[in-house]
Amino acid sequence: MKLFVLLTVAFGYVAGLVRPGFIFALGMCSYPLEAALGGRNIIGDIIVAAVPIYALLVLFKRRCFHLHIVDGLFIVYFLWYCISVLRAPDYTLAFDNLIKFSISSVGYYFATRTLLENEKDFNRFAKDFLRMGVVIAIIIGLIAQPDPWSPRTYINFEGGRTSTVGVSLSFNVVICALAFYLFSKKSWKAFFVPRLDFLISVIVLIFIVHFALQNGTRGALMGPMFAVIAFSLIYFYSRLGSTGRLVMVGASIAFILCFPFVMALIAEAITDVPPTTIPPKFKASIINFAGVVTGMERYQAFDPSGAARIDIYRTAKAIIAEWPLFGLGANAVIATIGTHAHNLFLELWSDGGITNVVLFVMFVTAGMFIGLRNSLAGPVPVFSRMFLGVGAGVLIQLQVSLTLSYAKPLFFALGALVTLEVARLRACAQVFEARARAQAAPLEATGGAAA
């Protein structure tokens, strides 16, 4: 099986030289592939670096840079990350991660901005991405085995055990890619699209939640949560004036910042609820998730690694208390105690201070609203909004260091999802315009004949 995984990766590299969908799927699923090959970090880094190298080649060839507010916020955030590296307590570790972060983040970001320019590019990309994603998902599904000491899923090779937290996220991406491809086809009738779309959305929601509860991967719950909560506001957003939209942007930023506290309130409310009222697995998943995103010690008792997490959170909070505005520098927590913070906001805050958190939230929010703005251009299925929601959820759920092999591609997954959304909507707009012209042509001909 390991040889088969190696052959799959090799095929993705070769095919990806001319068809970016293959190589992009490799990058998005780099963590489970790396785990399947024995947990070697260098393998994941090479897989992740393949997409940026390809993207930069495309950039030089096309000489195209399309700048808007998301580009500006990305540049500011990346520069602040570089500054935090210069202030890092461990320069060797920090500069090593800066190289990885630079290659992956810049490459993934520009790849999503340059590889998909028209409907033909999108359809081919979606097909290739879907094919490669399905193959990887099947491989991981065949070799993943349940661990007797933990509800998480592990890959076992030669007596070793490697965690595969990213497995459910890989399935998440594959499902979204499939739905995106289906709804990009011109052959769908306008009457059936929203109804079929709603049915698939419900099925996918059930599947993701079920997978998360069975596997213990709390992060998989974030996609549906953000899809339902954040993007259900699109109806009201489309009916607001410019001032109202500005208020909506501010409210979204506040929502992202306050989300951990909302989860804490939910967890607090159900902590003492009897198991006959709420299914035990669902209750444990929500409380565990609240412990991860908030870092609150009260909820760590529900997690098998709770005792260790409490010490990690205490260290991160101590760093934040001492350097609240600008942080201690890149990899502050891991340089202090030898492990990452297991909490995205604690990681951001301890590395670069509250400034880092604000820049991150602004970048994410801008990306989300670019997708929302384009979603208002025409009839958009429910699943398209859910697709953006899953992207936002995958991004926000990251509980670990931004420089880990599987965190890097997922960190910029939202950029890919927004770009795909824009490409799909552009294709849909062309279809609706062509249909409108076709319907108007007989009327114009009749009018001309009557005249």
N, C-alpha and C positions, 0 to 999 in steps of 0.2 A: 504493500500500500504506500509506503514511503517513496518508492521508486515512481509510482503512479503520480503522486503529488509533485515530485520533481519534474516529471514529464509535462504535467499540466502547467506548472510555472514557466517552464522553458517554452512551451507553445504560446503562452500568453505574451511572453517577451517578443518572440519572433513575429507573431501575428500583430502585436501591438505597434510594430514599426510602421505599419501601413493602415491599421484599423484601430484607432485609439480606444474604442470601447473595451477591447480585450485587456489592454494594459491598465486601463482605469479600474476595471473590476478587480484586477490583481491588487492594486493599491488599496482599494476600499476594504478588501478582505485580507490584508497583509497579516494581521495578528493571528487569526486562526490558522492560516497557512504556515506561519512561522512556528506556531505551537505544534502543528502536525509534523514539522520537520525536526522536532526536538527542542524547541524553545531557543534557538540560536538568534540572538538579536541582530546579527549582521545580515541574516537572510531577510528579515523584515525590513531593515533599512534599505537593502538593495531593491526590494520590491517597491517600497514607497518612493525611492528615488527615481524609478523608471518613468513614472508619469511626469514629474517636473522636467526631466531631461527632454522628453518628447515634446512637452508643451513649449519649452524654450526654443527648440528647433523650429516649431511651427511659428512662434512669434517672430523669429529672425527671418523666416521665409516670407511671411505675409506682411511684416512690418506694420502691424495694426495694434494700437493701444486705445481702447475705448474707455475713457475715464469718466466717472461720475462720483457721487458722494460715497458710495461703498468703497470705491478705489481709494479715495482720500482717507477714509477712516481705517481701512486696512493698512495703508502706509504708516499712518500715525501710530496705530497699535503695534505694528512690527518694529518701528523705530524705538518705541518705549520698551519693548521686549529686549532689544539690543542694549539699551541703556541699563536695564536690570541685569543683564549678563556682565556688563563692565563692573557692576557693584556686587557681584556674586561672592559669597563667602568661600566657594571652592572654584577657582578659575579653571582648573583642568576639566572638571565635570561640566561647568557652565559653558565653556567654549565648545566642548564636544557636542553638547546638546544644541548650541546655537547653530552649528553647522547642519545638524539633522533637521532642526526646526526651519532653517532658512531654505534648504533644498525642498523639503516637503511642502511647506506652507506656500511659498511663492509659486512653486510649480503647480500645485493643485489649484491655487487661486486663478492663475492666468490660464491654466488648462481649461477651466470651466468658462472662461471669458472669451476664448479664441477658437476652441475646437468645434463649436456648434454655431454655425452662422446661418444656416437655412434649413428648410424642412428635410432635404435629402440628407444633410449631415446628421440631423437629429434622428431620423428613422434608422439610418445605418448604425449610428452609435447605440441607440436603444436596443437594436437586435443583438449586436455584439456583446454589449454589457449584460444583457439578459442571458444569453447563452453561456457566457463565462461564469456569471454569477450562479446560475443553476448548477453547473458542473461543480463549482467550489462548494456550494451548499450540500450537494449530494455526497461529495467526498467527506466533508466534515460530519455529516449525519451518519455516514457508515462507520467512521472510526471513533466517534465520540462515545464514551462509556460513562455511566453514572458512577459517581464517587460515593463509597459507603459512609464516609464521615461528613459529607457536606451535600446540600441540595444542589450545588452548582454542577455543571457538566465539565468533565475533564477528558483529555485525550491521553491514552495510555500507549506508550511505545517502549519496548524493551525494559519493562519494569519501572519506567519513570512516569512521572505524573506532571502534566502541564495544564494550567488553568486556561480555559478558552472563554473568557467573559464576552468576547466579541462575536460569538457564534450567533446569538439571537439578532444582533445588529446586522449581520451579514444577510440573514434571512429577511430582515426588515427591508433592506435595500433591494433585494431581489424581487420581493412582492411589489414594491413601489415601481420598480422598473417595468415589470410585466404590465401593471395597470396603465402606466404612462404610455407604453407602446400601443396597447389596445385602443386607448382613447385618442391616439394621434392618427389613426387610420381614417381615411376619407369615407370609407364604405359604411360607417355607422350612421344610422338614421337619427336625426335630431330628437325624435320622440323617444327612442329607446335609451339613448346615452345616459340621461340623468337617472332613469329608473334602474338600469343595470348597474350604473355607477354606485348608486346608493346601496344596492344589494351586496356588491363586492366590498364596499366600505364596511358594512356591518360584519361580513364574514372575516375580513382582515382584522378588524378590531377584536373579534372573539378569538381569532387564532393567536394574535400577538399577546393578548392578556393571558390566554391559556398557557402559551409557551413560557411566558414570564413566571407564572405561578408554579409550573411544573419544574422549571429549570432553576428557579431562584434568581434569575437575572433581572433585577429590579429596573435596570435601565430601559428595558424594552417597554415598560409602561409609559415612559415619557412621551413617546411619539403620539399615541392616542390622546394622552392628557392635553398636550399642547394643541393638537389638531382640534379637539372638541372645545377647549376653553378659549384659546387665543383666536383661532381663525373662524369661529362662529360669529365673531364681531364684524366680519366682512360686509354683511348686509347693512349694518348701521354705518360702517365706514363709508360705503358708497353713497350715502345720502347726506353726508356732512359737507359743509363748506370748508374753505381753507383753514379757518380758525379752529373748527371742530376737528379737522384732521390733525392739526398740530397738538390739540389736546389728546387725541387718540394715541399719537406717538409717545407723548409724555406718560400717558396711562400704561402703555405697553412696557416702557422702560421701568416704571414703578412695579408693574406686575412681575417682571423678571427678577428684580431685586427683592421683592417681597415674597416670591414663590417659596423659598425655604421656610419662611415663617408660617405661611399658609399650610404647608405640609406638616409642620410641627403641630399646628392647631388640630388638623385632622387626626394625626396620630394620637394626640392627647385625648381627643374625644372618643376614640375607639379602643384605647388601651385597656380599659376596664369593662368593655362590653363583653357579655358572655358569648362563648363560641356557638351557642345555639342560634344567636342572632346574626352573626357574621361568620362566613366560612373561615376556619382557622388559617388556611394557607393564604387567603386574601388578606386577612388581618395582619399576619406576620409580614407579608410582602410590603404592605403600606407602611407599617411601623419601621421595618428595616430600611425602607427607602427614605423615610423621614430622618432616620439616624444618619444616613449617608449624606444627604443634601444639607442638613443643618449642623452636623457634628455634635449634636446634643447627646450627652452621656446617658440620659434616661432611656433612650431607645436602643442602646447598643447591646443590652442583655438578650435581644431577640436575634442577634447576629452571632454565628459561630466564632467569628474573629473579633467579637465585641471588646474584650479586654484590651487587646492590642490597639484597636482603633481609638479607645479612650485616651491612651497615652499619646497617640499621634495627634489627635485633635487638641489636646492640652498644649503640646509643643507648638503647633501652628498658631493657636490663639495667643500664646505667650509672645511669639514673634510679632504678631499683629499689634498687640498691646504696646510693644516697645517701638515699633516702626510703622505706625498706622497710615501715614500719608504716602510714603514712597517704598515701603517694604525693605527687606534685608538684601534683596538681590535674587537673581535666578536660582532656582533649586534650593531655596532657603531651608525647607523642611528636610529634604533628602540629604543635604549637606550636614544638617544638625544631628539627625538620628538615623540616617541610612535608609530611609524609605519615604515614599511619596505620601501626600496628605490624604489620599482617598476622598478628596472633596475639592471640586473645581474652584469654588469661590474662595475657600481657605488657601488653596494653592496660588490663585491669582493675587489675593490680598497679601499673603506673606512674601511673595516674590517681588511685586511691584507696588504694593500699597493700594489704597482705595482708588488712586488714579488708574491703576491697571484694571480694576474691576469696572470702573465707569467707561473706559475706552472699549473694553471687551463688550459690554452691554450695548454701547452705541453702535458698534460694528455689527453685532448680531441683529439688533433692531432695524438698522438700515437695510440689511439684507432681507429681512422678513418683509419689510414694507415695499421694497422694490418688487418682490413677488406679489404682494397684495395689490399694488398699483396696476401691475400688468394683468392681474386676474380680473380687473374691472373692465378690461378692454372688450369683452364679449361674453357670450354664454359659457360659463366655466363649470364643469362637473364638480360634484362634491369631492370626489377623490383627488382632484387637483389641489384643493385647499388642504385636504388631509395630507397630501404628499409634502407640501410645504411644512405642515405641522409636524410630521414625522422627522423632517430635516431639522427643524428647530429643536425637537425633543432629543434627537440623537446628539445634537451639539451641546445642549444645556446639561444633559445627563452625565457628561464626562466627569468621573469622580476622581480621576487620577492625574498624574503629571502630564502636561501638554506635550512632553517630549518622548513619551513612550511610543513604540512602533505602531500600535493600533490606535493611539489617541490622535496622532498627527493627521492621518487621512480623515478620520471622523470629525476632527475639529473643523475642517473646511468642507465637510459634506454639505453643509447648508449652501455654500456657494455653488456647488454642483447642482443641487436641487432647484435653487432659484433660477439658474441658467437654463436648466431643462424646462422649467415652467415657462420661462420667457420664450424659448424656442417652440414649445408646443403651442403656446397661445398665438405665436406669430403664424404657425402653420394653420391653426384653426381659423384665425382671422382671414387668411387667404381663402380658405374654403367658404366661409360665410360671405365674403365679398364676391367670390365667383358665383355663388348660389344666388345672391341678390341681383347681380348683373344678368344672370340667366333668366330670372323671373321678370326683371324689368324690360328685357329685350322684346318679348312679344307685345307688351303694353305700348312700348314706344313705336313698334312697327304698326300696331293697330291705330294708334293716334296719328302717325304719319299718313297712313292710308286714308283715314277719315278726313284729314285736312286736304 
